[in-house]
């Protein structure tokens, strides 16, 4: 407690004699404890606290005041109005009940401390001054801790709300309404979830919503792209290793499952997981234990597992590429996200949202979409789903048009092989002001467009990396540098 802090006390006492004794006792605080207000009954105390909820830090109340509202009932009502306020009860000698029972009842109601008043023939003090003042200071400090915890909890909840706003499930179709309902149901339990759907449909968005609507929302959400981690490193990344476990292990490494303890692990592209890693993952699901490389004993973790894939895992099981027992463990709650072409009524909603969002990020006016262009967007099949739609929005915003015509949209949707040369000239060689782009900028734009093109036509990051002739870690790093989800 800082030396210049004044503790503001609300005193609830209906006898002037005891009010005076409390004041005398607190005189020994050197002015650091101030009786800011005195009331004689419970309703008046509640009205005062409701009108000034942030002012009083400590309430000192007599147990036997006049009126029907007093004792434990008054304590509970005070805490409901001002949860951080700490309550000290002063009472006369108890009769026919033990002090332990009495104290327990008060503490369960929400009191911080209680003491028995000095007999009335002691006029100077209500209680031993040092103990009384120390208890008030301790009560104040506990109240400040409660306030700080409340502020931290509100800040965390604000982060959760912001995260959900950024990862909103867009669309008004029947399929999206059912998906949102299913996600709320999944958030209320701890069962493993398997999300399936074509590449680019928003499986990670769905997983993020499940986590941040669940009781684990304030814990870590750890997404793991199984397709972007080399097979020889996947076990050490997931489960960690001990120092000296293998050549080059100069220190111990925390695995992603440990990092997600008490939170959620999202295993994207689960179909790319090696069979050896599948065995260890099965153990985590079955008994909550992980095996670190180089450690003989197992380690307990408490994680919620959500997996996603664009593969048909039943076919992978039949081929021997995926363990059947793991498949059934993961597929407790199946969620299927349909392709965009099967929920065309969502296209315009998503288009308008991303157009407004990305133009804001780029600092340019949001262009208007002509009706003919909107019809063309609704008729297109979107093989790359939501990811492709966002890509087309970016492409058109980069062109700098104030109005999106059917012709502009047609060019943006035309297969890249047919429009590659024209697009380079129309939307890549020149900036919004018509000036030629510097080579470094041109190189970055071309690389990003080509990476997006390959990713939209690949089943997984691993397949995209293979097509590009890159090692998965290098592919993952380059995608991160360009702001491409991998």
C-alpha positions in Angstrom: 0.0 0.0 0.0 1.6 3.3 -1.0 2.2 5.8 1.8 0.0 8.5 0.2 -3.0 6.1 -0.2 -6.1 6.8 1.8 -8.5 4.0 2.5 -12.1 5.0 2.2 -14.4 3.2 4.7 -18.1 3.0 4.8 -19.2 2.4 8.4 -22.6 0.8 9.0 -23.4 1.3 12.7 -26.6 2.5 14.4 -25.1 3.4 17.8 -23.4 6.7 18.1 -21.3 5.4 21.0 -19.8 2.7 18.8 -19.3 5.1 15.9 -17.2 7.2 18.2 -15.2 4.2 19.4 -14.5 3.1 15.8 -13.2 6.7 15.0 -11.0 6.7 18.0 -9.5 3.3 17.1 -8.8 4.5 13.5 -7.1 7.7 14.7 -4.0 5.5 15.1 -3.8 5.0 11.3 -2.3 8.5 10.9 -5.0 9.6 8.6 -4.5 6.8 6.1 -7.9 5.2 7.0 -10.8 7.6 6.6 -14.4 7.0 7.5 -15.9 8.5 4.4 -19.6 7.9 5.3 -21.6 6.5 8.2 -25.1 5.0 7.8 -27.3 3.2 10.3 -29.2 0.7 8.2 -28.7 -1.8 5.4 -30.8 -0.2 2.6 -29.0 3.1 3.0 -25.6 1.4 2.8 -26.7 -0.4 -0.4 -28.0 2.8 -2.0 -24.7 4.6 -1.2 -22.6 1.8 -2.6 -24.7 1.7 -5.8 -24.3 5.4 -6.3 -20.5 5.3 -5.7 -19.4 1.8 -6.6 -15.7 2.7 -7.1 -15.3 4.9 -4.1 -15.4 2.7 -0.9 -12.7 0.1 -0.6 -13.7 -1.3 2.9 -17.0 -1.7 4.7 -17.1 -1.9 8.5 -20.4 -3.1 9.7 -22.1 -4.0 12.9 -23.7 -7.4 13.0 -26.7 -6.3 15.0 -28.0 -3.1 13.4 -31.6 -2.0 13.3 -34.0 -3.1 10.5 -34.6 -6.4 8.7 -31.6 -6.2 6.4 -28.5 -7.1 8.3 -25.9 -9.9 9.0 -25.2 -12.4 6.3 -28.0 -11.2 4.0 -26.5 -7.7 4.0 -23.0 -9.0 3.3 -24.2 -10.9 0.3 -26.1 -7.9 -1.1 -23.1 -5.7 -0.6 -20.9 -8.2 -2.5 -23.4 -8.4 -5.3 -23.2 -4.6 -5.8 -19.5 -4.1 -5.2 -17.6 -7.4 -5.5 -14.2 -5.9 -4.8 -15.3 -4.2 -1.6 -14.0 -6.0 1.5 -16.2 -6.3 4.6 -15.1 -6.3 8.2 -17.8 -7.3 10.7 -17.8 -6.1 14.3 -20.2 -7.8 16.7 -21.0 -8.2 20.4 -20.1 -11.4 22.2 -21.7 -14.4 20.5 -24.1 -16.5 22.5 -25.0 -20.3 22.1 -22.8 -20.6 19.0 -19.1 -21.3 18.6 -16.8 -18.6 17.2 -15.8 -21.1 14.5 -19.3 -21.6 13.2 -20.0 -17.9 13.3 -16.8 -17.0 11.5 -17.4 -19.7 8.8 -20.9 -18.4 8.2 -19.6 -14.8 7.7 -16.8 -15.8 5.4 -19.0 -17.9 3.3 -21.4 -15.0 2.9 -18.4 -12.8 1.7 -16.9 -11.1 4.8 -13.1 -10.6 4.9 -12.7 -10.6 8.7 -14.7 -10.2 11.9 -13.9 -9.2 15.5 -15.8 -9.0 18.8 -16.3 -5.5 20.2 -14.7 -4.4 23.4 -17.1 -4.2 26.3 -18.9 -0.9 26.6 -16.9 0.2 29.6 -13.9 0.6 27.3 -14.8 4.0 25.9 -11.6 4.6 23.8 -11.6 1.7 21.3 -13.9 -0.7 19.5 -11.0 -3.3 19.3 -7.3 -3.5 19.8 -6.1 -0.6 17.5 -3.1 -2.3 15.9 -5.0 -5.5 14.9 -8.0 -3.5 13.7 -5.9 -1.2 11.5 -3.8 -4.1 10.1 -6.9 -6.0 9.2 -8.3 -3.0 7.3 -5.1 -2.5 5.4 -5.1 -6.3 4.5 -8.7 -6.0 3.4 -7.8 -3.0 1.2 -4.9 -4.9 -0.4 -7.1 -7.9 -1.1 -9.7 -5.6 -2.7 -7.0 -4.1 -4.9 -6.0 -7.6 -6.0 -9.6 -8.4 -6.8 -9.9 -5.2 -8.9 -6.7 -6.1 -10.8 -7.9 -9.6 -11.4 -11.2 -8.2 -12.7 -9.4 -5.8 -15.0 -7.2 -8.6 -16.3 -10.2 -10.8 -16.9 -12.0 -8.0 -18.8 -8.9 -7.4 -20.9 -8.6 -11.1 -21.7 -12.3 -11.3 -22.6 -11.9 -8.2 -24.9 -9.0 -10.1 -26.6 -11.3 -13.1 -27.0 -14.1 -10.9 -28.5 -11.6 -9.2 -30.9 -10.3 -12.6 -31.9 -13.8 -13.9 -32.7 -14.6 -10.7 -34.6 -11.5 -11.2 -36.7 -12.4 -14.8 -37.4 -16.2 -14.4 -37.9 -18.1 -17.2 -39.6 -19.6 -15.3 -42.5 -22.8 -16.2 -44.4 -26.6 -16.5 -43.9 -27.1 -19.8 -45.7 -28.9 -22.7 -44.0 -25.5 -24.5 -44.0 -23.8 -21.7 -42.2 -26.6 -21.3 -39.7 -26.3 -25.1 -38.9 -22.5 -24.7 -38.7 -22.8 -21.9 -36.1 -25.3 -24.0 -34.1 -23.0 -27.0 -34.2 -20.0 -24.9 -33.1 -21.8 -23.6 -30.1 -22.7 -27.2 -29.2 -19.1 -28.3 -29.6 -17.9 -25.4 -27.4 -20.0 -26.7 -24.5 -18.3 -30.1 -24.3 -14.7 -31.5 -24.5 -15.2 -34.1 -27.2 -12.6 -34.3 -30.0 -13.8 -32.6 -33.3 -12.9 -33.5 -36.8 -13.6 -30.8 -39.4 -13.6 -31.8 -43.0 -14.1 -29.8 -46.2 -12.3 -28.7 -49.3 -9.2 -26.6 -49.1 -10.0 -22.9 -48.4 -13.5 -23.4 -46.9 -12.5 -22.0 -43.5 -11.7 -25.0 -41.3 -9.3 -23.1 -39.1 -11.9 -20.3 -38.7 -14.4 -22.9 -37.4 -11.8 -24.4 -35.1 -10.9 -21.0 -33.7 -14.6 -20.3 -33.0 -15.0 -23.6 -31.2 -12.0 -22.7 -28.9 -12.9 -19.1 -28.2 -16.5 -19.9 -27.4 -15.5 -22.8 -25.0 -14.6 -22.7 -21.3 -10.9 -22.9 -22.5 -11.2 -19.5 -24.2 -8.7 -17.8 -21.9 -6.1 -20.6 -22.5 -3.8 -21.1 -25.5 -5.1 -22.0 -28.9 -2.2 -23.7 -30.7 -2.7 -24.4 -34.5 -0.4 -27.0 -35.9 -0.1 -27.5 -39.7 0.9 -31.2 -39.9 1.5 -30.8 -43.6 4.1 -28.1 -43.2 6.4 -29.9 -40.7 8.8 -32.4 -42.1 8.0 -36.0 -41.1 11.3 -36.4 -39.3 10.6 -33.3 -37.1 6.9 -33.7 -36.4 7.3 -35.7 -33.2 9.8 -33.3 -31.7 7.6 -30.4 -32.6 4.4 -31.9 -31.2 5.8 -33.5 -28.1 9.2 -31.9 -27.5 12.5 -33.5 -26.5 15.1 -33.6 -23.7 18.6 -32.3 -23.8 20.9 -34.9 -25.4 18.0 -36.9 -26.9 19.8 -36.8 -30.3 22.7 -35.1 -32.0 22.2 -31.4 -31.9 19.7 -31.4 -29.0 21.8 -29.0 -26.9 18.8 -28.1 -24.7 15.3 -29.4 -23.9 12.4 -28.3 -26.1 8.8 -27.8 -25.1 6.4 -29.5 -27.5 3.3 -27.8 -28.9 1.1 -30.0 -26.8 2.8 -28.8 -23.6 2.4 -25.2 -24.8 -1.3 -25.8 -25.3 -1.8 -27.4 -21.8 -5.3 -26.6 -20.5 -6.1 -25.1 -23.9 -6.8 -26.4 -27.4 -4.6 -28.0 -30.1 -5.8 -27.6 -33.7 -4.2 -30.2 -35.9 -4.7 -28.9 -39.5 -4.1 -31.4 -42.3 -4.2 -34.3 -39.9 -4.1 -36.7 -42.9 -0.4 -35.7 -43.4 0.7 -37.0 -40.0 3.2 -39.9 -40.0 2.1 -43.3 -38.7 4.6 -43.1 -35.8 3.3 -39.7 -34.7 -0.3 -41.0 -35.0 0.6 -43.6 -32.4 1.7 -41.0 -29.9 -1.3 -38.8 -30.7 -3.6 -41.7 -30.0 -2.0 -42.0 -26.5 -2.6 -38.3 -25.8 -6.3 -38.7 -26.7 -6.7 -41.9 -24.7 -5.0 -41.0 -21.4 -3.7 -37.5 -21.7 0.0 -38.4 -21.7 2.8 -37.4 -24.1 6.2 -39.1 -24.6 9.0 -36.7 -25.0 12.0 -37.8 -27.1 14.7 -38.7 -24.7 12.5 -39.1 -21.7 11.6 -42.5 -20.3 8.6 -41.4 -18.3 5.4 -39.9 -19.7 4.1 -36.4 -19.0 0.5 -35.5 -18.4 -1.3 -32.8 -20.4 -4.9 -31.5 -20.5 -5.8 -30.4 -24.0 -8.8 -30.3 -26.2 -8.1 -31.7 -29.7 -9.6 -30.4 -32.9 -8.4 -31.8 -36.2 -9.1 -30.9 -39.8 -8.4 -32.4 -43.2 -9.5 -32.1 -46.8 -8.8 -35.8 -47.4 -11.2 -38.6 -47.1 -9.8 -40.3 -44.0 -11.8 -43.4 -44.4 -10.1 -44.0 -47.8 -6.7 -43.2 -46.1 -7.5 -45.8 -43.5 -8.3 -48.4 -46.2 -5.0 -47.6 -47.9 -3.1 -48.1 -44.6 -2.0 -44.4 -44.4 -4.1 -43.6 -41.4 -4.8 -45.6 -38.2 -8.4 -46.7 -37.9 -8.4 -46.4 -34.1 -7.1 -42.8 -34.3 -9.7 -41.9 -36.9 -12.6 -43.0 -34.7 -11.0 -41.2 -31.7 -10.8 -38.0 -33.6 -14.2 -38.3 -35.4 -16.3 -38.1 -32.2 -18.0 -34.9 -33.4 -17.8 -34.5 -37.2 -18.2 -31.1 -38.8 -18.4 -30.7 -42.6 -18.0 -27.3 -44.2 -19.5 -27.3 -47.7 -17.7 -25.7 -50.6 -18.7 -22.1 -51.5 -20.4 -23.3 -54.7 -22.9 -25.2 -52.6 -23.9 -22.1 -50.6 -23.9 -19.4 -53.2 -26.1 -17.1 -51.1 -23.1 -16.5 -48.9 -20.8 -15.3 -51.7 -22.1 -11.7 -51.8 -22.0 -11.5 -47.9 -18.4 -12.6 -47.9 -17.5 -10.4 -50.9 -18.8 -7.2 -49.3 -17.1 -8.0 -46.0 -13.7 -8.7 -47.4 -13.9 -5.8 -49.9 -14.6 -3.4 -47.0 -12.1 -5.0 -44.7 -9.2 -5.1 -47.1 -9.8 -1.7 -48.6 -9.6 -0.4 -45.1 -6.3 -2.2 -44.5 -4.9 -0.8 -47.7 -6.2 2.7 -47.0 -8.2 3.1 -50.2 -11.9 3.8 -50.7 -14.2 0.7 -50.9 -15.2 0.2 -54.6 -18.7 -0.3 -55.6 -19.7 -3.7 -57.2 -22.0 -3.3 -60.2 -25.1 -5.6 -60.3 -23.7 -7.5 -63.4 -20.4 -8.1 -61.6 -22.3 -9.4 -58.6 -24.2 -11.8 -60.8 -21.0 -13.1 -62.2 -19.5 -13.6 -58.7 -22.6 -15.6 -57.7 -22.4 -17.8 -60.8 -18.7 -18.6 -60.4 -17.9 -22.0 -58.9 -15.0 -20.8 -56.7 -12.8 -24.0 -56.8 -10.5 -22.3 -54.2 -13.5 -21.4 -52.0 -13.2 -18.6 -49.5 -9.4 -18.4 -49.9 -9.8 -17.8 -53.6 -12.6 -15.2 -53.0 -10.2 -13.2 -50.8 -7.5 -13.5 -53.3 -9.7 -12.1 -56.1 -10.7 -9.2 -53.8 -7.1 -8.4 -53.2 -6.3 -8.6 -56.9 -9.1 -6.2 -57.8 -8.2 -3.7 -55.1 -4.6 -3.8 -56.3 -5.8 -2.8 -59.7 -7.2 0.4 -58.1 -10.6 0.6 -59.8 -13.3 2.7 -58.1 -16.1 0.6 -59.5 -16.0 -3.1 -60.1 -17.5 -3.8 -63.4 -18.4 -7.2 -64.9 -15.4 -6.9 -67.2 -13.0 -6.4 -64.4 -14.5 -9.3 -62.4 -14.4 -11.5 -65.5 -10.7 -10.8 -66.0 -10.0 -11.5 -62.3 -11.9 -14.8 -62.4 -10.4 -16.0 -65.7 -8.0 -19.0 -65.3 -4.5 -17.7 -64.7 -3.0 -19.6 -67.7 -5.4 -17.7 -70.1 -4.9 -14.3 -68.7 -1.4 -14.4 -67.3 0.2 -12.1 -69.8 -2.6 -9.5 -69.8 -2.8 -9.5 -66.1 0.9 -8.9 -65.7 0.5 -5.9 -67.9 -2.8 -4.6 -66.5 -2.5 -5.2 -62.8 1.1 -6.1 -62.0 3.5 -4.0 -64.1 1.8 -0.8 -63.0 0.8 0.7 -59.7 -2.4 2.5 -58.9 -0.9 5.8 -60.2 0.1 4.1 -63.6 3.8 4.3 -62.8 5.9 1.2 -63.4 6.6 -0.9 -60.3 10.2 -1.3 -59.0 11.7 -4.7 -59.7 11.7 -5.7 -56.0 8.0 -4.9 -55.7 7.3 -6.7 -59.0 9.2 -9.7 -57.8 7.3 -9.9 -54.5 3.9 -9.5 -56.3 4.7 -12.2 -58.8 6.0 -14.6 -56.1 2.9 -14.1 -54.0 0.5 -14.5 -56.8 2.2 -17.7 -58.0 2.3 -19.2 -54.5 -1.4 -18.5 -54.0 -2.2 -20.0 -57.4 -0.3 -23.2 -56.5 -1.8 -23.4 -53.0 -5.3 -23.0 -54.3 -4.7 -26.0 -56.6 -3.1 -28.3 -54.0 -4.7 -30.5 -51.5 -2.2 -29.6 -48.8 0.8 -27.4 -47.9 3.0 -30.4 -48.4 1.7 -31.0 -51.9 2.1 -27.3 -52.7 5.7 -27.3 -51.4 6.5 -30.3 -53.6 5.1 -28.7 -56.7 7.2 -25.6 -56.0 10.3 -27.7 -55.4 10.7 -26.4 -51.9 11.3 -28.1 -48.5 8.1 -27.7 -46.4 9.9 -25.5 -43.7 11.1 -23.1 -46.5 7.6 -23.1 -48.1 6.0 -22.4 -44.7 8.5 -19.6 -43.9 8.0 -17.9 -47.3 4.2 -18.1 -47.0 4.5 -16.4 -43.6 6.7 -13.6 -45.0 4.1 -13.0 -47.8 1.1 -13.1 -45.4 -0.3 -16.2 -47.0 -2.0 -18.7 -44.7 -0.3 -22.0 -44.8 
